[in-house]
């Protein structure tokens, strides 16, 4: 077989398709070759709110500030990620209450389309952050991901950090 060397391959028509290989074929990238747009869409959001969470109350975490959003898929007013491309997504979130108090139950949920997908429960211990992750399959048009929190301290409210190093939510596409 021969070698084809070029800098650009385009379809004959402006809206055409270029097909490489057929079903079952494998393409191998040479050493040092990087595939672009592999983990897109991707986003990273933080919070500057200092959100208060009352005892025995479940709230959506207000990740209201984008660090980056490659495809305009993160909504800072509704605190949700709605990918525009179908596939499997790695989702990760962290939050921390600004308290030295210990309490029985600190809880996080990763929600998909308004329903619980993954739950993480841990005792709150002296400024400890709670984190959770999941691989979520999204259809790319109407699925959305949100983060919810609950604290069961036996007393009043606690305030989440508003420090971007202590409260963040991110995700990226890992494949189809």
C-alpha positions as a Markdown table, in Angstrom:
| # | Residue | x | y | z |
|---|---|---|---|---|
| 1 | Unk | 0.0 | 0.0 | 0.0 |
| 2 | Unk | 1.1 | 3.5 | -0.6 |
| 3 | Unk | 1.3 | 6.6 | 1.5 |
| 4 | Unk | -0.9 | 9.7 | 0.9 |
| 5 | Unk | 0.5 | 13.0 | 2.2 |
| 6 | Unk | -1.7 | 16.1 | 2.3 |
| 7 | Unk | -2.5 | 19.0 | 4.7 |
| 8 | Unk | -6.3 | 19.1 | 4.1 |
| 9 | Unk | -9.0 | 16.7 | 3.0 |
| 10 | Unk | -12.4 | 18.2 | 2.1 |
| 11 | Unk | -15.6 | 16.9 | 0.5 |
| 12 | Unk | -16.3 | 17.8 | -3.2 |
| 13 | Unk | -19.5 | 19.6 | -2.2 |
| 14 | Unk | -19.5 | 22.1 | 0.7 |
| 15 | Unk | -22.0 | 20.0 | 2.6 |
| 16 | Unk | -20.6 | 16.6 | 1.7 |
| 17 | Unk | -19.2 | 13.8 | 3.7 |
| 18 | Unk | -15.7 | 12.4 | 3.7 |
| 19 | Unk | -15.6 | 8.7 | 4.7 |
| 20 | Unk | -12.4 | 7.0 | 5.8 |
| 21 | Unk | -12.5 | 3.2 | 5.7 |
| 22 | Unk | -15.5 | 1.0 | 6.3 |
| 23 | Unk | -17.2 | -0.9 | 9.1 |
| 24 | Unk | -14.6 | -2.8 | 11.1 |
| 25 | Unk | -11.6 | -0.8 | 9.9 |
| 26 | Unk | -9.2 | 0.6 | 12.5 |
| 27 | Unk | -7.2 | 3.8 | 12.2 |
| 28 | Unk | -4.1 | 4.1 | 14.3 |
| 29 | Unk | -2.5 | 7.5 | 15.1 |
| 30 | Unk | 1.2 | 7.6 | 14.9 |
| 31 | Unk | 3.4 | 8.3 | 17.9 |
| 32 | Unk | 3.0 | 11.9 | 19.0 |
| 33 | Unk | -0.1 | 12.5 | 16.8 |
| 34 | Unk | -2.9 | 14.3 | 18.7 |
| 35 | Unk | -6.6 | 13.9 | 17.7 |
| 36 | Unk | -8.4 | 17.2 | 18.1 |
| 37 | Unk | -11.9 | 17.7 | 19.6 |
| 38 | Unk | -11.8 | 14.3 | 21.3 |
| 39 | Unk | -13.2 | 15.4 | 24.7 |
| 40 | Unk | -15.7 | 18.0 | 23.6 |
| 41 | Unk | -18.0 | 19.4 | 24.6 |
| 42 | Unk | -16.4 | 20.2 | 27.9 |
| 43 | Unk | -17.1 | 22.7 | 30.7 |
| 44 | Unk | -15.8 | 23.8 | 34.1 |
| 45 | Unk | -18.0 | 25.9 | 36.5 |
| 46 | Unk | -17.5 | 27.2 | 40.0 |
| 47 | Unk | -19.6 | 29.3 | 42.4 |
| 48 | Unk | -19.1 | 32.7 | 44.0 |
| 49 | Unk | -22.5 | 32.6 | 45.8 |
| 50 | Unk | -21.7 | 31.2 | 49.3 |
| 51 | Unk | -25.0 | 29.3 | 49.2 |
| 52 | Unk | -26.7 | 28.5 | 52.4 |
| 53 | Unk | -28.2 | 25.0 | 53.0 |
| 54 | Unk | -30.7 | 24.5 | 55.8 |
| 55 | Unk | -31.0 | 21.3 | 57.9 |
| 56 | Unk | -32.8 | 18.5 | 56.1 |
| 57 | Unk | -33.2 | 20.5 | 52.9 |
| 58 | Unk | -32.1 | 19.4 | 49.4 |
| 59 | Unk | -31.0 | 22.2 | 47.1 |
| 60 | Unk | -29.5 | 22.5 | 43.6 |
| 61 | Unk | -25.9 | 23.7 | 43.9 |
| 62 | Unk | -25.5 | 27.1 | 42.3 |
| 63 | Unk | -22.4 | 26.7 | 40.1 |
| 64 | Unk | -22.9 | 30.1 | 38.6 |
| 65 | Unk | -19.5 | 31.0 | 37.1 |
| 66 | Unk | -17.9 | 29.4 | 34.0 |
| 67 | Unk | -14.2 | 28.8 | 33.9 |
| 68 | Unk | -14.6 | 27.5 | 30.4 |
| 69 | Unk | -17.4 | 26.1 | 28.2 |
| 70 | Unk | -16.2 | 24.8 | 24.8 |
| 71 | Unk | -19.6 | 24.5 | 23.1 |
| 72 | Unk | -21.9 | 26.8 | 25.1 |
| 73 | Unk | -23.5 | 23.8 | 26.9 |
| 74 | Unk | -23.4 | 25.1 | 30.5 |
| 75 | Unk | -26.2 | 27.3 | 31.8 |
| 76 | Unk | -25.0 | 29.6 | 34.6 |
| 77 | Unk | -28.5 | 30.7 | 35.5 |
| 78 | Unk | -30.0 | 27.2 | 35.7 |
| 79 | Unk | -26.8 | 25.6 | 37.0 |
| 80 | Unk | -26.9 | 22.7 | 34.5 |
| 81 | Unk | -24.9 | 21.1 | 31.7 |
| 82 | Unk | -26.9 | 20.2 | 28.5 |
| 83 | Unk | -24.5 | 18.6 | 26.0 |
| 84 | Unk | -25.2 | 19.3 | 22.4 |
| 85 | Unk | -23.6 | 16.0 | 21.2 |
| 86 | Unk | -24.7 | 12.5 | 22.1 |
| 87 | Unk | -22.3 | 10.3 | 24.0 |
| 88 | Unk | -20.9 | 9.2 | 27.3 |
| 89 | Unk | -19.7 | 12.0 | 29.6 |
| 90 | Unk | -17.5 | 12.0 | 32.7 |
| 91 | Unk | -19.1 | 14.3 | 35.3 |
| 92 | Unk | -17.3 | 15.5 | 38.5 |
| 93 | Unk | -18.5 | 17.8 | 41.2 |
| 94 | Unk | -17.1 | 19.1 | 44.6 |
| 95 | Unk | -18.5 | 21.3 | 47.3 |
| 96 | Unk | -17.5 | 22.2 | 50.8 |
| 97 | Unk | -19.3 | 23.8 | 53.8 |
| 98 | Unk | -17.3 | 26.5 | 55.5 |
| 99 | Unk | -17.6 | 25.1 | 59.0 |
| 100 | Unk | -15.4 | 23.3 | 61.4 |
| 101 | Unk | -18.5 | 21.5 | 62.8 |
| 102 | Unk | -18.8 | 17.8 | 62.3 |
| 103 | Unk | -22.3 | 16.4 | 61.5 |
| 104 | Unk | -23.8 | 13.1 | 60.6 |
| 105 | Unk | -24.7 | 13.3 | 56.9 |
| 106 | Unk | -23.4 | 15.4 | 54.0 |
| 107 | Unk | -25.0 | 14.3 | 50.7 |
| 108 | Unk | -24.5 | 15.0 | 47.0 |
| 109 | Unk | -26.5 | 13.8 | 44.0 |
| 110 | Unk | -25.7 | 13.9 | 40.4 |
| 111 | Unk | -29.1 | 14.3 | 38.7 |
| 112 | Unk | -29.9 | 13.5 | 35.1 |
| 113 | Unk | -33.0 | 15.1 | 33.6 |
| 114 | Unk | -34.3 | 16.1 | 37.1 |
| 115 | Unk | -33.9 | 12.7 | 38.7 |
| 116 | Unk | -31.3 | 11.1 | 40.9 |
| 117 | Unk | -28.6 | 9.3 | 39.0 |
| 118 | Unk | -25.8 | 8.9 | 41.6 |
| 119 | Unk | -25.7 | 9.6 | 45.3 |
| 120 | Unk | -22.7 | 10.2 | 47.6 |
| 121 | Unk | -23.2 | 10.2 | 51.4 |
| 122 | Unk | -20.4 | 10.9 | 53.9 |
| 123 | Unk | -20.2 | 12.3 | 57.4 |
| 124 | Unk | -19.2 | 16.0 | 57.4 |
| 125 | Unk | -15.9 | 16.3 | 59.2 |
| 126 | Unk | -14.1 | 19.6 | 59.9 |
| 127 | Unk | -13.9 | 21.5 | 56.6 |
| 128 | Unk | -14.0 | 18.3 | 54.5 |
| 129 | Unk | -15.1 | 18.6 | 50.8 |
| 130 | Unk | -17.6 | 16.2 | 49.3 |
| 131 | Unk | -17.0 | 15.0 | 45.8 |
| 132 | Unk | -18.8 | 12.7 | 43.4 |
| 133 | Unk | -18.3 | 11.5 | 39.9 |
| 134 | Unk | -20.2 | 9.4 | 37.3 |
| 135 | Unk | -20.2 | 8.4 | 33.7 |
| 136 | Unk | -23.5 | 9.6 | 32.2 |
| 137 | Unk | -24.9 | 8.7 | 28.8 |
| 138 | Unk | -26.6 | 11.8 | 27.2 |
| 139 | Unk | -28.6 | 12.0 | 24.0 |
| 140 | Unk | -27.1 | 15.3 | 23.0 |
| 141 | Unk | -30.3 | 17.3 | 22.6 |
| 142 | Unk | -32.5 | 17.3 | 25.7 |
| 143 | Unk | -30.6 | 15.5 | 28.5 |
| 144 | Unk | -29.1 | 17.7 | 31.3 |
| 145 | Unk | -27.0 | 17.2 | 34.4 |
| 146 | Unk | -27.3 | 19.0 | 37.7 |
| 147 | Unk | -25.8 | 18.7 | 41.2 |
| 148 | Unk | -27.9 | 18.7 | 44.4 |
| 149 | Unk | -26.8 | 18.9 | 48.0 |
| 150 | Unk | -28.3 | 18.1 | 51.4 |
| 151 | Unk | -27.0 | 18.4 | 54.9 |
| 152 | Unk | -28.3 | 16.6 | 58.0 |
| 153 | Unk | -26.5 | 18.3 | 60.9 |
| 154 | Unk | -29.3 | 18.3 | 63.5 |
| 155 | Unk | -29.2 | 22.1 | 63.5 |
| 156 | Unk | -29.5 | 25.2 | 61.4 |
| 157 | Unk | -28.0 | 26.2 | 58.1 |
| 158 | Unk | -24.5 | 25.8 | 56.7 |
| 159 | Unk | -22.9 | 27.9 | 54.0 |
| 160 | Unk | -21.0 | 26.3 | 51.1 |
| 161 | Unk | -17.7 | 27.8 | 50.1 |
| 162 | Unk | -17.6 | 30.5 | 47.4 |
| 163 | Unk | -13.9 | 29.8 | 46.8 |
| 164 | Unk | -13.4 | 28.3 | 43.3 |
| 165 | Unk | -10.8 | 25.9 | 44.6 |
| 166 | Unk | -13.4 | 24.3 | 47.0 |
| 167 | Unk | -16.6 | 24.3 | 44.9 |
| 168 | Unk | -16.6 | 23.2 | 41.2 |
| 169 | Unk | -18.4 | 21.1 | 38.7 |
| 170 | Unk | -17.0 | 19.9 | 35.4 |
| 171 | Unk | -17.6 | 17.4 | 32.7 |
| 172 | Unk | -16.5 | 16.3 | 29.2 |
| 173 | Unk | -17.4 | 13.8 | 26.5 |
| 174 | Unk | -15.4 | 10.6 | 26.7 |
| 175 | Unk | -16.9 | 8.7 | 23.7 |
| 176 | Unk | -20.0 | 7.6 | 21.9 |
